[in-house]
């Protein structure tokens, strides 16, 4: 019987060729141009949304969140071997990173103690379960965007890991302008969380810690300064209730 190359029978040569093609042809990694384009467009869309009126935000926010999610998942398909573990959504690094939560609790307790002493501690605006749980889910998604969308591309664009972490922190903080106190806080947290993600590769503790620290920030810093943690146009249009 006639045989094809690599010892495959002639009648199976076509199937063997397909298998060989699957194994030998790798999808190339994203180009620097593509990474830079996605970085600029993604950040531009998010910042643009932040500076739109609230009624339009309610319409376009789900679309923007879905779009960024699709871009991350598409990048995951392009990157060979990248999985949910690499995205920080699995068990990998979860147990070693759990110390972040008690550390965040300790920092929150200390902050509330200091705020009580100086007289800035106050009740949380909208302290119902739906508001708090929705905020924590949002902080988890923020970490997903920061780490898997922006940090992932910055690490490929910038050869120095520390520089990529610093740039990601700056981008994260700048998205909170013109809320200056929140911008300063998120600059520190953005850099710290990116460094911790590089070490543990897990989002869950970081997202929960950010939610806890954000709520603590909301009750320790006067509303007159952070305007209920609003950013962009919402910060400028904030009006305190009597």
C-alpha positions as CSV (number, residue, x, y, z in Angstrom):
1,X,0.0,0.0,0.0
2,X,1.3,3.4,-0.9
3,X,2.1,5.6,2.1
4,X,2.3,9.3,2.6
5,X,5.1,11.2,4.3
6,X,5.6,10.7,8.0
7,X,4.3,7.1,7.8
8,X,0.6,8.1,7.3
9,X,-1.4,5.8,4.9
10,X,-2.4,7.5,1.7
11,X,-6.1,7.4,2.6
12,X,-5.3,9.2,5.9
13,X,-2.8,11.6,4.5
14,X,-5.3,14.5,4.4
15,X,-6.3,14.0,8.0
16,X,-2.6,13.7,9.0
17,X,-1.9,17.0,7.2
18,X,-4.7,18.7,9.0
19,X,-3.4,17.5,12.4
20,X,0.2,18.4,11.5
21,X,-1.0,21.9,10.6
22,X,-2.8,22.2,13.9
23,X,0.3,21.3,15.8
24,X,2.8,23.2,13.9
25,X,1.0,26.4,13.1
26,X,0.8,28.5,16.3
27,X,-1.3,31.7,16.5
28,X,1.2,34.5,16.7
29,X,1.3,36.6,19.8
30,X,-0.4,40.0,19.6
31,X,1.7,42.6,17.9
32,X,2.9,45.6,19.7
33,X,0.8,47.8,17.4
34,X,-2.3,45.8,18.3
35,X,-1.6,45.9,22.0
36,X,-1.1,49.7,21.9
37,X,-4.2,50.2,19.8
38,X,-6.3,48.1,22.2
39,X,-4.8,49.9,25.2
40,X,-5.5,53.4,23.8
41,X,-9.0,52.5,22.5
42,X,-10.0,50.6,25.7
43,X,-8.9,53.4,28.0
44,X,-10.4,56.1,25.8
45,X,-13.8,54.4,25.7
46,X,-13.8,53.9,29.5
47,X,-12.7,57.5,30.2
48,X,-15.2,58.8,27.7
49,X,-18.0,56.8,29.4
50,X,-16.9,58.3,32.8
51,X,-17.4,61.8,31.3
52,X,-20.8,61.2,29.9
53,X,-24.1,62.2,31.6
54,X,-25.4,59.6,34.1
55,X,-28.4,58.7,32.0
56,X,-26.2,57.8,29.1
57,X,-23.8,55.9,31.4
58,X,-26.7,53.6,32.3
59,X,-27.2,52.8,28.7
60,X,-23.6,52.4,27.5
61,X,-22.0,51.0,30.6
62,X,-23.1,47.4,30.0
63,X,-21.9,47.6,26.4
64,X,-18.5,48.9,27.4
65,X,-18.1,46.2,30.1
66,X,-19.1,43.5,27.6
67,X,-16.7,44.9,25.0
68,X,-13.7,44.9,27.3
69,X,-14.6,41.4,28.4
70,X,-14.7,40.2,24.8
71,X,-11.4,41.8,24.1
72,X,-9.8,40.0,27.1
73,X,-11.3,36.7,26.1
74,X,-10.2,37.2,22.5
75,X,-6.7,37.9,23.7
76,X,-6.8,34.8,25.8
77,X,-7.6,32.7,22.7
78,X,-4.7,34.3,20.9
79,X,-2.2,33.5,23.7
80,X,-1.3,29.9,23.7
81,X,-2.0,28.1,26.9
82,X,-3.6,31.1,28.7
83,X,-6.4,30.0,30.9
84,X,-8.7,31.2,33.7
85,X,-5.8,30.6,36.0
86,X,-3.6,33.0,34.1
87,X,-6.5,35.6,34.1
88,X,-6.5,35.3,37.9
89,X,-10.0,33.7,38.1
90,X,-9.0,30.3,39.3
91,X,-7.6,28.7,42.4
92,X,-4.0,29.4,41.6
93,X,-2.5,31.8,44.1
94,X,-5.8,32.2,46.0
95,X,-4.7,30.7,49.3
96,X,-1.3,32.4,49.4
97,X,-3.0,35.8,48.6
98,X,-5.7,35.5,51.3
99,X,-3.5,37.5,53.7
100,X,-4.4,40.5,51.7
101,X,-7.9,40.4,53.2
102,X,-7.0,40.6,56.9
103,X,-4.4,43.2,56.0
104,X,-7.2,45.3,54.4
105,X,-9.4,44.8,57.4
106,X,-6.6,45.9,59.8
107,X,-6.0,49.0,57.6
108,X,-9.7,49.7,57.5
109,X,-10.1,49.5,61.3
110,X,-7.1,51.7,61.8
111,X,-8.5,54.3,59.4
112,X,-11.9,54.3,61.1
113,X,-10.2,54.8,64.4
114,X,-8.2,57.8,63.2
115,X,-11.3,59.2,61.4
116,X,-13.3,58.9,64.6
117,X,-10.6,60.7,66.5
118,X,-10.4,63.6,64.0
119,X,-14.2,63.8,63.5
120,X,-14.5,62.8,59.9
121,X,-16.1,59.3,60.4
122,X,-19.7,59.3,59.1
123,X,-22.4,56.8,57.9
124,X,-22.1,55.3,54.5
125,X,-24.3,56.8,51.8
126,X,-26.8,54.1,50.7
127,X,-25.8,51.4,53.1
128,X,-28.2,48.8,51.9
129,X,-27.1,45.3,50.9
130,X,-27.8,45.9,47.1
131,X,-25.6,49.0,47.0
132,X,-22.7,47.5,49.0
133,X,-22.8,44.1,47.1
134,X,-23.0,45.9,43.8
135,X,-20.0,48.1,44.7
136,X,-17.9,45.1,45.7
137,X,-18.8,43.3,42.4
138,X,-17.8,46.4,40.6
139,X,-14.4,46.5,42.4
140,X,-13.7,42.9,41.4
141,X,-14.4,43.8,37.8
142,X,-12.2,46.8,38.1
143,X,-9.4,44.5,39.1
144,X,-10.2,42.3,36.1
145,X,-9.9,45.3,33.8
146,X,-6.8,46.6,35.5
147,X,-4.9,43.4,35.5
148,X,-6.2,41.4,32.5
149,X,-6.8,44.2,30.1
150,X,-4.3,47.0,30.9
151,X,-1.5,45.3,32.8
152,X,-1.4,42.4,30.4
153,X,-0.8,44.7,27.4
154,X,1.6,47.1,29.3
155,X,3.8,44.1,30.2
156,X,4.1,43.3,26.5
157,X,4.7,46.9,25.5
158,X,7.2,47.8,28.3
159,X,10.2,45.6,28.8
160,X,10.5,46.6,32.5
161,X,8.0,45.0,34.8
162,X,8.2,47.7,37.4
163,X,7.6,50.4,34.8
164,X,4.6,48.5,33.6
165,X,3.2,48.3,37.1
166,X,3.8,52.1,37.6
167,X,2.1,52.9,34.3
168,X,-0.9,50.8,35.1
169,X,-1.2,52.5,38.5
170,X,-1.1,55.9,36.8
171,X,-3.8,54.9,34.3
172,X,-6.0,53.5,37.0
173,X,-5.6,56.7,39.1
174,X,-6.1,59.1,36.2
175,X,-9.5,57.4,35.4
176,X,-10.7,58.8,38.8
177,X,-10.1,62.5,38.0
178,X,-11.1,65.1,38.9
179,X,-11.7,63.5,42.3
180,X,-8.2,64.4,43.7
181,X,-8.4,62.5,47.0
182,X,-9.6,59.4,45.3
183,X,-7.1,59.8,42.5
184,X,-4.3,59.9,45.1
185,X,-5.6,56.8,46.9
186,X,-6.1,54.8,43.7
187,X,-2.6,55.6,42.5
188,X,-1.2,53.9,45.6
189,X,-3.7,51.0,45.4
190,X,-3.3,50.6,41.7
191,X,0.5,50.1,42.0
192,X,0.2,47.9,45.0
193,X,-2.5,45.7,43.5
194,X,-0.6,45.3,40.2
195,X,2.5,44.2,42.1
196,X,0.5,41.8,44.2
197,X,-1.2,40.4,41.1
198,X,2.1,39.7,39.4
199,X,3.2,37.7,42.5
200,X,0.0,35.7,43.2
201,X,-1.9,35.9,39.8
202,X,-5.3,35.9,41.5
203,X,-8.0,38.6,41.4
204,X,-10.4,37.5,44.2
205,X,-8.6,38.8,47.2
206,X,-7.6,42.0,45.4
207,X,-11.1,42.7,44.3
208,X,-12.6,42.1,47.7
209,X,-9.9,44.1,49.4
210,X,-10.5,47.0,47.1
211,X,-14.2,46.9,47.9
212,X,-13.5,46.9,51.6
213,X,-11.0,49.7,51.4
214,X,-13.3,51.7,49.1
215,X,-16.2,51.5,51.5
216,X,-13.8,52.5,54.3
217,X,-12.6,55.4,52.3
218,X,-16.2,56.5,51.8
219,X,-16.9,56.7,55.5
220,X,-13.6,58.1,56.7
221,X,-13.1,60.9,54.2
222,X,-15.7,63.7,54.2
223,X,-18.3,63.5,51.4
224,X,-17.4,67.1,50.5
225,X,-14.1,65.9,49.3
226,X,-14.9,62.7,47.5
227,X,-18.5,63.3,46.5
228,X,-19.7,59.8,47.2
229,X,-16.7,58.4,45.3
230,X,-17.9,59.9,42.1
231,X,-15.5,60.5,39.2
232,X,-15.6,62.4,35.9
233,X,-18.7,64.4,35.1
234,X,-20.5,62.9,38.1
235,X,-18.0,64.4,40.5
236,X,-18.4,67.9,39.0
237,X,-22.2,67.7,39.1
238,X,-22.4,66.4,42.6
239,X,-24.7,68.3,45.0
240,X,-24.6,67.5,48.7
241,X,-27.9,66.8,50.4
242,X,-28.8,69.2,53.2
